[in-house]
Amino acid sequence: MKTIVIDPVTRIEGHAKITISLNEEGKVDDAKIHVTQFRGFEKFCEGRMYSEMPALTARTCGICPVSHVIASTKAIDEILAVTPPQAGVNIRKIINLAQILQSHTLNFFHLSSPDFIYGFDAPKEDRNIFKMMQTHPQMARDGINLRAFGQKIIEELGGKRIHPTGVVPGGAAHKIELSQKEVILAQIPDMLKIAQGALEFFKTNLHKFQKEIDSFAAFPSLFMALTNKDKTLEHYDGTLCFMDSDGNIIKDTIEPRDYKEFIGEAVEEDSYLKSPYYKPLGYPQGMYRVGPLARLNIASTCGTPLADEELKKFKTLNGGKPVLNSFYYHYARLIEIIYTIEKIEELLNDEETMSENVKATSSVSKTKGVGCSEAPRGTLFHEYHVTKDGVITEVNLIIATGNNNLAMNAGVKQVALAFVDSENITDGALNRVEAVIRCFDPCLSCSTHALGILSSKIEIVDHNKKIVKVIDRS
């Protein structure tokens, strides 16, 4: 037996390693991703006031803090029994769309594009954004500008670019000023041009990666996302929907507050990342995927013209059935970028958005609240229990990346089986094993709140960096 360890997994958010076990014949026996960091927000939020939760949980991440603020404030809205005014809802939606835009842009341009430009077998020193800046400077600039557009919207409407304070229980903290609206709208044409160019680049180069498309977590699974009654693409409102790999809706119109009736949470011994599953099918048979691939598989339309045109093409990839190849997460992500730009423009031109009535107020009316929204990486849940005085007694978080955990592990094994054996332990082969994780765009800092048992080794060194003691824990 032989074990190959990839540590750390690169070009992702957070810390993880991959182990690949080879049998006596030198073939892959198993492969797993181990998330090696622990955050613990579920426990250390206990005892705090409910009003602190948006600011606290936003600190889970610096890339997608808006998702946590949105889910957190929606949970508190339920505890307070308030309905935010439409202007407040629209401002929340715009800020959330801006975050999805900037996060998707980061994954595609900065983390994944080097593989598409130089190939998975290129020298590792070339597979990065700095090499892109030398050989493809315009593409690098486009990625920077598109991401800056999303971040600037968050800063303008949310108060801060990271950990915004403008999304509050009951709605939004401030109305949108006309000058802010005009500045954002003026940039829309250029941003759409960049997004459409990136999608065209991706589609033009797809033929180079057929083996990766066929083996990067390409298997039947369930898919879950928020959706509306008409199955229009949704990121803020709606109910939960589960679809099977043949396109059949196996359960929909699930109210987010009832998520525990359908989603179970398993904990593995070798990872701090939870493994959620669809309860009616059990663990691990109830594996499902979330995020842009799941959202576009479930949605019948996007609801905006340019995104709808691309969605029709996306739907033909598997003959009208759900797209099962996780390599196409990148395709779906690019379509969502186009959608977010169009939707931001639509919401800014909605008369309700400019209203001064952006916030409703109340006090604690319920002792439990569940907030659910679509984060860049998939469906996010925040559940809070409070005393009548508003003190947090229990928190449960199901993070988008955690929803994909079972699928990521299955994908790692599938890619390892396709590209790795004792005669082929090359950098390119191992890069492909990492790259399947990048398809899911995991945000591991967000998602590691389960108290698993992780083997670890601590090395204590002196001032000369000489190891003086080693502590093993298993």
C-alpha positions as a Markdown table, in Angstrom:
| # | Residue | x | y | z |
|---|---|---|---|---|
| 1 | Met | 0.0 | 0.0 | 0.0 |
| 2 | Lys | 1.2 | 3.5 | -0.8 |
| 3 | Thr | -0.3 | 6.9 | 0.1 |
| 4 | Ile | 0.1 | 10.1 | -1.9 |
| 5 | Val | -0.6 | 13.3 | 0.0 |
| 6 | Ile | -1.3 | 16.6 | -1.7 |
| 7 | Asp | -0.8 | 19.2 | 1.1 |
| 8 | Pro | -1.9 | 21.9 | 0.8 |
| 9 | Val | -4.6 | 22.0 | -1.9 |
| 10 | Thr | -3.9 | 25.2 | -3.8 |
| 11 | Arg | -5.9 | 28.0 | -5.4 |
| 12 | Ile | -8.9 | 27.5 | -3.0 |
| 13 | Glu | -10.1 | 29.5 | 0.0 |
| 14 | Gly | -9.1 | 27.8 | 3.2 |
| 15 | His | -6.9 | 24.8 | 4.2 |
| 16 | Ala | -7.2 | 21.2 | 3.0 |
| 17 | Lys | -5.2 | 18.3 | 1.9 |
| 18 | Ile | -5.9 | 15.3 | -0.3 |
| 19 | Thr | -4.8 | 11.7 | 0.4 |
| 20 | Ile | -4.8 | 9.1 | -2.4 |
| 21 | Ser | -4.3 | 5.5 | -1.4 |
| 22 | Leu | -2.8 | 3.0 | -3.9 |
| 23 | Asn | -3.3 | -0.7 | -3.6 |
| 24 | Glu | -0.6 | -3.5 | -4.1 |
| 25 | Glu | -1.1 | -3.3 | -7.9 |
| 26 | Gly | -0.4 | 0.5 | -7.8 |
| 27 | Lys | -3.9 | 1.4 | -8.7 |
| 28 | Val | -6.1 | 4.0 | -6.8 |
| 29 | Asp | -8.0 | 2.3 | -4.0 |
| 30 | Asp | -9.4 | 5.5 | -2.4 |
| 31 | Ala | -9.0 | 9.3 | -2.4 |
| 32 | Lys | -10.4 | 11.8 | 0.0 |
| 33 | Ile | -10.2 | 15.5 | 0.8 |
| 34 | His | -9.5 | 16.4 | 4.4 |
| 35 | Val | -10.4 | 19.9 | 5.7 |
| 36 | Thr | -7.8 | 20.7 | 8.2 |
| 37 | Gln | -9.0 | 23.9 | 9.8 |
| 38 | Phe | -11.7 | 24.5 | 12.5 |
| 39 | Arg | -13.6 | 27.7 | 13.1 |
| 40 | Gly | -16.4 | 26.8 | 15.5 |
| 41 | Phe | -18.8 | 29.7 | 15.1 |
| 42 | Glu | -21.7 | 27.5 | 16.1 |
| 43 | Lys | -20.4 | 27.3 | 19.6 |
| 44 | Phe | -18.8 | 30.7 | 20.3 |
| 45 | Cys | -21.8 | 32.7 | 19.2 |
| 46 | Glu | -23.8 | 31.2 | 22.1 |
| 47 | Gly | -24.4 | 33.7 | 24.8 |
| 48 | Arg | -24.3 | 36.7 | 22.4 |
| 49 | Met | -27.2 | 39.0 | 21.6 |
| 50 | Tyr | -29.1 | 38.2 | 18.5 |
| 51 | Ser | -28.4 | 41.7 | 17.2 |
| 52 | Glu | -24.6 | 40.9 | 17.1 |
| 53 | Met | -25.1 | 37.9 | 14.8 |
| 54 | Pro | -24.8 | 39.6 | 11.3 |
| 55 | Ala | -21.5 | 41.2 | 12.3 |
| 56 | Leu | -20.2 | 38.1 | 14.0 |
| 57 | Thr | -21.1 | 35.5 | 11.3 |
| 58 | Ala | -19.8 | 37.8 | 8.6 |
| 59 | Arg | -16.4 | 37.3 | 10.1 |
| 60 | Thr | -16.6 | 33.7 | 9.0 |
| 61 | Cys | -15.2 | 34.8 | 5.6 |
| 62 | Gly | -13.6 | 37.6 | 3.8 |
| 63 | Ile | -14.8 | 36.5 | 0.3 |
| 64 | Cys | -18.5 | 35.8 | 0.9 |
| 65 | Pro | -19.4 | 37.8 | 4.1 |
| 66 | Val | -22.5 | 39.2 | 2.4 |
| 67 | Ser | -24.0 | 35.7 | 2.2 |
| 68 | His | -23.7 | 35.3 | 6.0 |
| 69 | Val | -25.1 | 38.7 | 6.6 |
| 70 | Ile | -28.1 | 38.0 | 4.3 |
| 71 | Ala | -28.8 | 34.6 | 5.9 |
| 72 | Ser | -28.3 | 36.0 | 9.4 |
| 73 | Thr | -30.5 | 39.0 | 9.0 |
| 74 | Lys | -33.2 | 36.8 | 7.4 |
| 75 | Ala | -33.1 | 34.5 | 10.5 |
| 76 | Ile | -33.4 | 37.6 | 12.8 |
| 77 | Asp | -36.3 | 39.0 | 10.7 |
| 78 | Glu | -38.1 | 35.8 | 11.6 |
| 79 | Ile | -37.2 | 36.1 | 15.3 |
| 80 | Leu | -38.5 | 39.7 | 15.2 |
| 81 | Ala | -41.5 | 38.7 | 13.1 |
| 82 | Val | -40.8 | 41.6 | 10.7 |
| 83 | Thr | -41.3 | 41.9 | 7.0 |
| 84 | Pro | -38.6 | 44.3 | 5.5 |
| 85 | Pro | -40.0 | 46.9 | 3.1 |
| 86 | Gln | -39.5 | 46.2 | -0.6 |
| 87 | Ala | -36.7 | 48.8 | -0.9 |
| 88 | Gly | -34.8 | 47.1 | 1.9 |
| 89 | Val | -35.3 | 43.7 | 0.2 |
| 90 | Asn | -34.1 | 45.1 | -3.2 |
| 91 | Ile | -31.0 | 46.7 | -1.6 |
| 92 | Arg | -30.2 | 43.3 | 0.0 |
| 93 | Lys | -30.6 | 41.6 | -3.3 |
| 94 | Ile | -28.3 | 44.0 | -5.1 |
| 95 | Ile | -25.6 | 43.6 | -2.5 |
| 96 | Asn | -25.9 | 39.8 | -2.6 |
| 97 | Leu | -25.8 | 39.8 | -6.4 |
| 98 | Ala | -22.7 | 42.0 | -6.3 |
| 99 | Gln | -21.0 | 39.5 | -4.0 |
| 100 | Ile | -21.9 | 36.5 | -6.2 |
| 101 | Leu | -20.5 | 38.5 | -9.1 |
| 102 | Gln | -17.1 | 39.3 | -7.4 |
| 103 | Ser | -16.8 | 35.8 | -5.9 |
| 104 | His | -17.5 | 34.0 | -9.3 |
| 105 | Thr | -15.0 | 36.4 | -11.0 |
| 106 | Leu | -12.3 | 35.5 | -8.4 |
| 107 | Asn | -12.7 | 31.8 | -9.0 |
| 108 | Phe | -12.8 | 31.9 | -12.8 |
| 109 | Phe | -10.1 | 34.6 | -13.5 |
| 110 | His | -7.7 | 34.2 | -10.6 |
| 111 | Leu | -8.0 | 30.6 | -9.5 |
| 112 | Ser | -9.1 | 28.5 | -12.4 |
| 113 | Ser | -8.2 | 30.4 | -15.7 |
| 114 | Pro | -4.4 | 29.5 | -15.4 |
| 115 | Asp | -5.4 | 25.8 | -16.0 |
| 116 | Phe | -7.5 | 26.7 | -19.0 |
| 117 | Ile | -4.8 | 29.0 | -20.5 |
| 118 | Tyr | -1.7 | 26.9 | -20.0 |
| 119 | Gly | -3.1 | 23.4 | -19.5 |
| 120 | Phe | -3.2 | 21.2 | -16.5 |
| 121 | Asp | 0.2 | 19.8 | -17.3 |
| 122 | Ala | 1.9 | 23.2 | -17.5 |
| 123 | Pro | 4.7 | 23.9 | -15.0 |
| 124 | Lys | 3.3 | 24.8 | -11.6 |
| 125 | Glu | 5.2 | 28.1 | -11.6 |
| 126 | Asp | 3.1 | 29.1 | -14.6 |
| 127 | Arg | -0.3 | 28.2 | -13.2 |
| 128 | Asn | -1.1 | 31.5 | -11.5 |
| 129 | Ile | -2.5 | 35.0 | -12.0 |
| 130 | Phe | 1.0 | 36.5 | -12.1 |
| 131 | Lys | 1.9 | 34.5 | -15.2 |
| 132 | Met | -1.4 | 35.6 | -16.7 |
| 133 | Met | -0.5 | 39.2 | -16.2 |
| 134 | Gln | 2.6 | 38.6 | -18.3 |
| 135 | Thr | 1.1 | 36.6 | -21.2 |
| 136 | His | -2.6 | 37.6 | -21.1 |
| 137 | Pro | -2.6 | 41.1 | -19.5 |
| 138 | Gln | -6.0 | 42.1 | -20.9 |
| 139 | Met | -7.7 | 39.1 | -19.4 |
| 140 | Ala | -6.0 | 39.7 | -16.1 |
| 141 | Arg | -7.2 | 43.3 | -16.1 |
| 142 | Asp | -10.7 | 42.2 | -17.1 |
| 143 | Gly | -10.8 | 39.9 | -14.1 |
| 144 | Ile | -9.6 | 42.7 | -11.8 |
| 145 | Asn | -12.0 | 45.2 | -13.1 |
| 146 | Leu | -15.0 | 42.9 | -13.0 |
| 147 | Arg | -14.3 | 41.9 | -9.5 |
| 148 | Ala | -13.8 | 45.5 | -8.4 |
| 149 | Phe | -17.2 | 46.4 | -9.9 |
| 150 | Gly | -18.9 | 43.9 | -7.6 |
| 151 | Gln | -16.8 | 45.0 | -4.6 |
| 152 | Lys | -17.5 | 48.6 | -5.2 |
| 153 | Ile | -21.3 | 48.0 | -5.2 |
| 154 | Ile | -21.0 | 46.3 | -1.8 |
| 155 | Glu | -18.9 | 49.1 | -0.4 |
| 156 | Glu | -21.3 | 51.8 | -1.8 |
| 157 | Leu | -24.5 | 50.2 | -0.6 |
| 158 | Gly | -23.3 | 48.1 | 2.3 |
| 159 | Gly | -20.9 | 50.6 | 3.9 |
| 160 | Lys | -17.8 | 48.4 | 3.6 |
| 161 | Arg | -16.3 | 46.2 | 0.9 |
| 162 | Ile | -15.7 | 43.4 | 3.3 |
| 163 | His | -18.0 | 42.6 | 6.3 |
| 164 | Pro | -20.6 | 45.2 | 5.2 |
| 165 | Thr | -22.8 | 46.8 | 7.8 |
| 166 | Gly | -25.5 | 48.1 | 5.5 |
| 167 | Val | -27.6 | 44.9 | 5.6 |
| 168 | Val | -29.5 | 44.9 | 9.0 |
| 169 | Pro | -32.4 | 43.1 | 10.6 |
| 170 | Gly | -35.6 | 44.5 | 9.2 |
| 171 | Gly | -34.0 | 45.6 | 5.8 |
| 172 | Ala | -31.2 | 47.9 | 5.0 |
| 173 | Ala | -29.5 | 50.7 | 7.0 |
| 174 | His | -29.6 | 53.4 | 4.3 |
| 175 | Lys | -31.4 | 54.2 | 1.1 |
| 176 | Ile | -29.7 | 54.3 | -2.3 |
| 177 | Glu | -28.7 | 57.8 | -3.4 |
| 178 | Leu | -29.3 | 58.8 | -7.0 |
| 179 | Ser | -25.6 | 59.4 | -7.6 |
| 180 | Gln | -24.8 | 55.9 | -6.4 |
| 181 | Lys | -27.4 | 54.5 | -8.8 |
| 182 | Glu | -26.0 | 56.5 | -11.8 |
| 183 | Val | -22.4 | 55.5 | -11.2 |
| 184 | Ile | -23.3 | 51.8 | -11.1 |
| 185 | Leu | -25.5 | 51.9 | -14.1 |
| 186 | Ala | -22.9 | 53.7 | -16.1 |
| 187 | Gln | -20.5 | 50.7 | -15.8 |
| 188 | Ile | -23.0 | 48.0 | -16.7 |
| 189 | Pro | -22.2 | 47.9 | -20.5 |
| 190 | Asp | -18.5 | 47.5 | -20.0 |
| 191 | Met | -19.0 | 44.8 | -17.3 |
| 192 | Leu | -21.4 | 42.9 | -19.6 |
| 193 | Lys | -18.8 | 43.0 | -22.3 |
| 194 | Ile | -16.1 | 41.5 | -20.0 |
| 195 | Ala | -18.5 | 38.8 | -18.8 |
| 196 | Gln | -19.6 | 37.8 | -22.3 |
| 197 | Gly | -16.0 | 37.7 | -23.4 |
| 198 | Ala | -15.0 | 35.4 | -20.6 |
| 199 | Leu | -17.8 | 33.0 | -21.4 |
| 200 | Glu | -16.9 | 33.0 | -25.1 |
| 201 | Phe | -13.2 | 32.3 | -24.2 |
| 202 | Phe | -14.3 | 29.3 | -22.0 |
| 203 | Lys | -16.7 | 27.8 | -24.6 |
| 204 | Thr | -14.1 | 28.2 | -27.3 |
| 205 | Asn | -11.5 | 26.2 | -25.3 |
| 206 | Leu | -13.8 | 23.5 | -24.0 |
| 207 | His | -12.7 | 21.0 | -26.7 |
| 208 | Lys | -9.2 | 20.9 | -25.2 |
| 209 | Phe | -10.5 | 19.4 | -21.9 |
| 210 | Gln | -12.8 | 16.5 | -22.9 |
| 211 | Lys | -11.1 | 14.0 | -20.6 |
| 212 | Glu | -11.3 | 16.4 | -17.7 |
| 213 | Ile | -15.0 | 17.1 | -18.5 |
| 214 | Asp | -15.7 | 13.4 | -18.4 |
| 215 | Ser | -14.0 | 12.7 | -15.1 |
| 216 | Phe | -14.2 | 15.8 | -13.0 |
| 217 | Ala | -17.0 | 14.7 | -10.5 |
| 218 | Ala | -19.2 | 13.6 | -13.4 |
| 219 | Phe | -21.8 | 11.3 | -11.8 |
| 220 | Pro | -25.5 | 11.1 | -10.9 |
| 221 | Ser | -26.5 | 13.0 | -7.8 |
| 222 | Leu | -29.3 | 15.1 | -6.4 |
| 223 | Phe | -29.3 | 18.8 | -6.8 |
| 224 | Met | -30.6 | 21.4 | -4.4 |
| 225 | Ala | -31.3 | 25.1 | -4.7 |
| 226 | Leu | -33.7 | 27.9 | -3.7 |
| 227 | Thr | -36.4 | 28.5 | -6.4 |
| 228 | Asn | -39.6 | 30.3 | -7.1 |
| 229 | Lys | -42.9 | 28.8 | -8.1 |
| 230 | Asp | -42.1 | 29.4 | -11.8 |
| 231 | Lys | -38.6 | 27.9 | -11.4 |
| 232 | Thr | -36.9 | 31.2 | -12.2 |
| 233 | Leu | -33.3 | 31.5 | -11.1 |
| 234 | Glu | -33.3 | 32.8 | -7.5 |
| 235 | His | -30.7 | 33.7 | -4.9 |
| 236 | Tyr | -32.7 | 35.5 | -2.1 |
| 237 | Asp | -36.3 | 34.4 | -1.9 |
| 238 | Gly | -38.2 | 31.2 | -2.6 |
| 239 | Thr | -38.4 | 27.6 | -1.2 |
| 240 | Leu | -36.0 | 24.7 | -1.4 |
| 241 | Cys | -36.1 | 22.2 | -4.3 |
| 242 | Phe | -34.5 | 18.8 | -4.8 |
| 243 | Met | -34.0 | 17.4 | -8.3 |
| 244 | Asp | -32.6 | 14.0 | -9.3 |
| 245 | Ser | -30.1 | 13.3 | -12.0 |
| 246 | Asp | -32.8 | 12.6 | -14.6 |
| 247 | Gly | -34.4 | 16.0 | -14.0 |
| 248 | Asn | -37.3 | 14.8 | -11.9 |
| 249 | Ile | -38.4 | 17.1 | -9.0 |
| 250 | Ile | -38.4 | 14.7 | -6.0 |
| 251 | Lys | -39.4 | 17.4 | -3.5 |
| 252 | Asp | -40.0 | 21.1 | -3.8 |
| 253 | Thr | -41.8 | 24.0 | -2.0 |
| 254 | Ile | -39.8 | 23.2 | 1.2 |
| 255 | Glu | -39.9 | 26.2 | 3.5 |
| 256 | Pro | -36.3 | 26.9 | 4.6 |
| 257 | Arg | -37.4 | 26.8 | 8.3 |
| 258 | Asp | -38.2 | 23.1 | 7.7 |
| 259 | Tyr | -34.8 | 22.2 | 6.3 |
| 260 | Lys | -34.0 | 19.8 | 9.1 |
| 261 | Glu | -36.9 | 17.5 | 8.0 |
| 262 | Phe | -35.0 | 16.9 | 4.8 |
| 263 | Ile | -31.3 | 17.5 | 5.4 |
| 264 | Gly | -29.2 | 15.5 | 7.8 |
| 265 | Glu | -25.7 | 16.3 | 8.9 |
| 266 | Ala | -23.0 | 13.6 | 9.1 |
| 267 | Val | -19.5 | 14.2 | 10.6 |
| 268 | Glu | -16.5 | 12.3 | 9.3 |
| 269 | Glu | -13.5 | 11.4 | 11.6 |
| 270 | Asp | -10.9 | 12.8 | 9.2 |
| 271 | Ser | -12.4 | 16.2 | 8.4 |
| 272 | Tyr | -13.8 | 19.3 | 10.1 |
| 273 | Leu | -16.3 | 19.7 | 7.3 |
| 274 | Lys | -19.8 | 18.5 | 7.8 |
| 275 | Ser | -21.3 | 16.1 | 5.2 |
| 276 | Pro | -25.0 | 17.1 | 4.7 |
| 277 | Tyr | -27.3 | 14.6 | 2.9 |
| 278 | Tyr | -30.9 | 14.3 | 1.8 |
| 279 | Lys | -32.6 | 12.5 | 4.7 |
| 280 | Pro | -35.2 | 10.4 | 2.8 |
| 281 | Leu | -32.3 | 8.6 | 1.0 |
| 282 | Gly | -30.0 | 8.3 | 4.0 |
| 283 | Tyr | -26.3 | 8.7 | 4.3 |
| 284 | Pro | -24.3 | 8.7 | 2.1 |
| 285 | Gln | -26.8 | 7.8 | -0.6 |
| 286 | Gly | -28.5 | 11.2 | -0.2 |
| 287 | Met | -25.5 | 13.0 | -1.7 |
| 288 | Tyr | -26.5 | 16.2 | -3.4 |
| 289 | Arg | -24.8 | 19.2 | -5.1 |
| 290 | Val | -25.5 | 22.9 | -4.7 |
| 291 | Gly | -24.2 | 26.1 | -6.2 |
| 292 | Pro | -24.3 | 27.5 | -9.8 |
| 293 | Leu | -24.5 | 24.0 | -11.4 |
| 294 | Ala | -27.4 | 23.0 | -9.2 |
| 295 | Arg | -29.2 | 26.3 | -9.6 |
| 296 | Leu | -29.0 | 26.3 | -13.4 |
| 297 | Asn | -30.1 | 22.6 | -13.6 |
| 298 | Ile | -33.2 | 23.4 | -11.5 |
| 299 | Ala | -34.0 | 26.8 | -13.0 |
| 300 | Ser | -36.2 | 26.8 | -16.1 |
| 301 | Thr | -35.2 | 30.4 | -16.9 |
| 302 | Cys | -32.9 | 33.1 | -15.5 |
| 303 | Gly | -35.3 | 35.9 | -16.1 |
| 304 | Thr | -32.9 | 38.2 | -17.9 |
| 305 | Pro | -32.4 | 38.2 | -21.7 |
| 306 | Leu | -28.6 | 37.6 | -22.1 |
| 307 | Ala | -28.5 | 35.0 | -19.3 |
| 308 | Asp | -31.5 | 33.2 | -20.7 |
| 309 | Glu | -29.9 | 33.0 | -24.1 |
| 310 | Glu | -26.9 | 31.3 | -22.6 |
| 311 | Leu | -29.0 | 29.1 | -20.3 |
| 312 | Lys | -30.7 | 27.6 | -23.4 |
| 313 | Lys | -27.3 | 26.5 | -24.7 |
| 314 | Phe | -26.3 | 25.2 | -21.3 |
| 315 | Lys | -29.4 | 23.1 | -21.1 |
| 316 | Thr | -28.3 | 21.2 | -24.3 |
| 317 | Leu | -25.1 | 19.9 | -22.8 |
| 318 | Asn | -26.8 | 16.7 | -21.7 |
| 319 | Gly | -29.7 | 16.6 | -24.1 |
| 320 | Gly | -32.0 | 18.6 | -21.9 |
| 321 | Lys | -31.4 | 16.6 | -18.8 |
| 322 | Pro | -29.4 | 17.9 | -15.8 |
| 323 | Val | -25.7 | 18.6 | -16.4 |
| 324 | Leu | -23.9 | 16.1 | -14.3 |
| 325 | Asn | -20.3 | 17.0 | -15.1 |
| 326 | Ser | -18.9 | 19.3 | -12.3 |
| 327 | Phe | -16.3 | 20.7 | -14.8 |
| 328 | Tyr | -19.3 | 22.7 | -16.0 |
| 329 | Tyr | -19.6 | 24.5 | -12.7 |
| 330 | His | -17.3 | 27.0 | -14.5 |
| 331 | Tyr | -19.8 | 27.4 | -17.4 |
| 332 | Ala | -22.7 | 27.9 | -14.9 |
| 333 | Arg | -20.6 | 30.4 | -12.9 |
| 334 | Leu | -20.0 | 32.5 | -16.0 |
| 335 | Ile | -23.7 | 32.5 | -16.9 |
| 336 | Glu | -24.5 | 33.6 | -13.4 |
| 337 | Ile | -22.0 | 36.5 | -13.7 |
| 338 | Ile | -24.0 | 37.8 | -16.8 |
| 339 | Tyr | -27.2 | 37.3 | -14.9 |
| 340 | Thr | -26.0 | 39.3 | -11.8 |
| 341 | Ile | -25.0 | 42.3 | -13.9 |
| 342 | Glu | -28.4 | 42.3 | -15.8 |
| 343 | Lys | -30.4 | 41.8 | -12.5 |
| 344 | Ile | -28.5 | 44.6 | -10.7 |
| 345 | Glu | -29.4 | 46.9 | -13.6 |
| 346 | Glu | -33.1 | 45.7 | -13.4 |
| 347 | Leu | -33.3 | 46.2 | -9.6 |
| 348 | Leu | -31.7 | 49.7 | -9.8 |
| 349 | Asn | -34.3 | 50.7 | -12.3 |
| 350 | Asp | -37.1 | 49.5 | -10.1 |
| 351 | Glu | -38.9 | 52.6 | -8.6 |
| 352 | Glu | -39.4 | 50.8 | -5.3 |
| 353 | Thr | -35.6 | 50.4 | -4.8 |
| 354 | Met | -35.1 | 54.2 | -4.5 |
| 355 | Ser | -37.7 | 54.5 | -1.7 |
| 356 | Glu | -36.6 | 56.0 | 1.6 |
| 357 | Asn | -38.5 | 53.3 | 3.5 |
| 358 | Val | -35.8 | 50.7 | 3.8 |
| 359 | Lys | -36.2 | 49.2 | 7.3 |
| 360 | Ala | -38.8 | 47.8 | 9.6 |
| 361 | Thr | -38.3 | 47.6 | 13.4 |
| 362 | Ser | -39.6 | 45.3 | 16.1 |
| 363 | Ser | -38.5 | 43.3 | 19.2 |
| 364 | Val | -38.1 | 39.6 | 19.9 |
| 365 | Ser | -41.4 | 37.8 | 19.0 |
| 366 | Lys | -40.1 | 34.2 | 18.4 |
| 367 | Thr | -37.4 | 32.1 | 20.0 |
| 368 | Lys | -36.2 | 30.5 | 16.7 |
| 369 | Gly | -35.3 | 31.9 | 13.3 |
| 370 | Val | -34.0 | 30.3 | 10.1 |
| 371 | Gly | -32.4 | 32.3 | 7.3 |
| 372 | Cys | -31.7 | 30.9 | 3.9 |
| 373 | Ser | -30.1 | 32.3 | 0.8 |
| 374 | Glu | -28.0 | 31.3 | -2.2 |
| 375 | Ala | -24.4 | 32.0 | -1.6 |
| 376 | Pro | -21.9 | 32.0 | -4.5 |
| 377 | Arg | -21.2 | 28.4 | -3.7 |
| 378 | Gly | -24.7 | 27.2 | -3.0 |
| 379 | Thr | -27.5 | 27.2 | -0.5 |
| 380 | Leu | -26.7 | 28.6 | 3.0 |
| 381 | Phe | -28.6 | 28.1 | 6.2 |
| 382 | His | -28.4 | 30.0 | 9.5 |
| 383 | Glu | -30.6 | 28.8 | 12.4 |
| 384 | Tyr | -30.7 | 30.7 | 15.7 |
| 385 | His | -32.4 | 29.9 | 19.0 |
| 386 | Val | -32.8 | 32.8 | 21.5 |
| 387 | Thr | -34.2 | 33.5 | 24.9 |
| 388 | Lys | -37.1 | 35.9 | 25.2 |
| 389 | Asp | -34.5 | 38.6 | 26.0 |
| 390 | Gly | -32.7 | 37.9 | 22.7 |
| 391 | Val | -29.7 | 35.9 | 24.0 |
| 392 | Ile | -28.4 | 33.3 | 21.6 |
| 393 | Thr | -28.7 | 29.7 | 23.1 |
| 394 | Glu | -28.0 | 27.6 | 20.0 |
| 395 | Val | -26.7 | 28.1 | 16.4 |
| 396 | Asn | -26.7 | 25.7 | 13.5 |
| 397 | Leu | -25.0 | 26.6 | 10.3 |
| 398 | Ile | -25.1 | 24.6 | 7.1 |
| 399 | Ile | -22.7 | 26.2 | 4.7 |
| 400 | Ala | -22.8 | 25.9 | 0.9 |
| 401 | Thr | -19.4 | 24.2 | 0.7 |
| 402 | Gly | -20.5 | 21.6 | 3.3 |
| 403 | Asn | -23.5 | 20.7 | 1.1 |
| 404 | Asn | -21.0 | 19.8 | -1.6 |
| 405 | Asn | -18.7 | 17.7 | 0.7 |
| 406 | Leu | -19.9 | 14.3 | -0.4 |
| 407 | Ala | -19.8 | 15.2 | -4.0 |
| 408 | Met | -16.3 | 16.7 | -3.7 |
| 409 | Asn | -15.0 | 13.5 | -2.1 |
| 410 | Ala | -16.6 | 11.4 | -4.8 |
| 411 | Gly | -15.1 | 13.7 | -7.4 |
| 412 | Val | -11.6 | 13.5 | -6.0 |
| 413 | Lys | -11.7 | 9.7 | -6.2 |
| 414 | Gln | -13.1 | 9.7 | -9.7 |
| 415 | Val | -10.3 | 12.0 | -11.0 |
| 416 | Ala | -7.7 | 10.1 | -9.1 |
| 417 | Leu | -8.9 | 6.8 | -10.7 |
| 418 | Ala | -8.8 | 8.5 | -14.2 |
| 419 | Phe | -5.3 | 10.1 | -14.0 |
| 420 | Val | -3.2 | 8.6 | -11.1 |
| 421 | Asp | -1.4 | 5.3 | -10.6 |
| 422 | Ser | 2.0 | 4.2 | -9.4 |
| 423 | Glu | 3.4 | 4.8 | -13.0 |
| 424 | Asn | 1.8 | 8.2 | -13.3 |
| 425 | Ile | 2.4 | 10.3 | -10.2 |
| 426 | Thr | 3.1 | 13.5 | -12.1 |
| 427 | Asp | 2.5 | 17.1 | -11.2 |
| 428 | Gly | -0.1 | 17.4 | -14.0 |
| 429 | Ala | -2.0 | 14.4 | -12.7 |
| 430 | Leu | -2.0 | 15.7 | -9.1 |
| 431 | Asn | -3.0 | 19.1 | -10.4 |
| 432 | Arg | -6.1 | 17.6 | -11.9 |
| 433 | Val | -7.1 | 16.0 | -8.6 |
| 434 | Glu | -6.8 | 19.5 | -7.0 |
| 435 | Ala | -8.6 | 21.1 | -10.0 |
| 436 | Val | -11.8 | 19.1 | -9.4 |
| 437 | Ile | -12.0 | 20.8 | -6.0 |
| 438 | Arg | -11.7 | 24.2 | -7.7 |
| 439 | Cys | -14.7 | 23.3 | -9.8 |
| 440 | Phe | -16.8 | 23.5 | -6.7 |
| 441 | Asp | -15.0 | 26.7 | -5.6 |
| 442 | Pro | -15.0 | 25.7 | -1.9 |
| 443 | Cys | -14.9 | 28.2 | 0.9 |
| 444 | Leu | -13.5 | 26.1 | 3.7 |
| 445 | Ser | -13.1 | 28.9 | 6.3 |
| 446 | Cys | -16.9 | 29.4 | 6.0 |
| 447 | Ser | -17.8 | 25.8 | 6.4 |
| 448 | Thr | -15.7 | 24.2 | 9.1 |
| 449 | His | -17.8 | 24.1 | 12.2 |
| 450 | Ala | -18.2 | 20.4 | 12.9 |
| 451 | Leu | -16.2 | 18.9 | 15.8 |
| 452 | Gly | -14.6 | 16.0 | 13.9 |
| 453 | Ile | -11.5 | 14.0 | 14.9 |
| 454 | Leu | -8.6 | 14.9 | 12.8 |
| 455 | Ser | -5.2 | 13.3 | 12.8 |
| 456 | Ser | -2.5 | 16.0 | 13.2 |
| 457 | Lys | 1.1 | 16.5 | 14.1 |
| 458 | Ile | 2.5 | 19.5 | 16.0 |
| 459 | Glu | 6.2 | 20.2 | 15.6 |
| 460 | Ile | 7.8 | 22.4 | 18.3 |
| 461 | Val | 11.0 | 24.2 | 17.1 |
| 462 | Asp | 13.6 | 26.3 | 18.8 |
| 463 | His | 14.9 | 29.7 | 17.7 |
| 464 | Asn | 17.2 | 27.9 | 15.2 |
| 465 | Lys | 14.2 | 26.1 | 13.7 |
| 466 | Lys | 15.4 | 22.8 | 15.1 |
| 467 | Ile | 12.6 | 20.4 | 16.0 |
| 468 | Val | 12.7 | 19.8 | 19.7 |
| 469 | Lys | 9.4 | 17.9 | 20.2 |
| 470 | Val | 6.8 | 16.3 | 18.0 |
| 471 | Ile | 3.2 | 15.7 | 19.3 |
| 472 | Asp | 1.0 | 13.3 | 17.4 |
| 473 | Arg | -2.8 | 13.3 | 17.9 |
| 474 | Ser | -5.3 | 10.9 | 16.3 |
